Amino acid sequence: GQQVQQSPASLVLQEGENAELQCNFSTSLNSMQWFYQRPGGSLVSLFYNPSGTKHSGRLTSTTVIKERRSSLHISSSQTTDSGTYLCALEPPGFASALTFGSGTKVIPCLP
Amino acid sequence: GGIITQTPKFLIGQEGQKLTLKCQQNFNHDTMYWYRQDSGKGLRLIYYSITENDLQKGDLSEGYDASREKKSSFSLTVTSAQKNEMAVFLCASSPTINQDTQYFGPGTRLLVL
């Protein structure tokens, strides 16, 4: 089965709202990585988070290994937050590349 | 800082054609990757390379070849393009295979007529 399950698949956000994106994983890992992809653009690495909580501006990443989950929290969302967010699991051991979730598409709710 | 460049930016091919995508990085990273992104499916790993002249198959290697003749470059060949295929191919690099952030190029958009 899928090693990394990401939810929700899409999310409509009003400006100023908070949102939480989830990744659940079924295997052991070295770390979770979160990426942001602008519509039609490159991937930008947001967090490299082996465990615990990390903050960057309005974004917070929390990885809880024993619960096999990692989350990305967006606070006070802005229209510029729209795009696709991807989580990726880094397996343990040597020479193993990232396994990606299917992504969460964040769509702005226009007035 | 460094940069990853991918060429071409857009690639339109014919069914059955062999198509080559190129990637260059000036980070001096050891490891490079090729991913394919289809709508709603996230990224899937095609090939990766731990060092110059090394090749490792990913989950989606069938139908592709790869080449890492220099540390700074990693090319991907679609051996026989499939009709109506449409995807984005992303190249990435990282200092080593593990415990390092991956840096991504802008992508090559493929359309097969």
Interface residues (C-beta under 8 A of the other chain):
Chain A: Q6 A9 N30 S31 Q33 F35 G41 S42 L43 V44 S45 Y48 L86 A88 E90 G93 F94 A95 S96 A97 L98 T99 F100 G101 S102 G103
Chain B: Y33 Y35 G40 K41 G42 L43 R44 L45 Y48 I50 Q56 G58 L90 A92 I97 N98 Q99 D100 T101 Q102 Y103 F104 G105 P106 G107
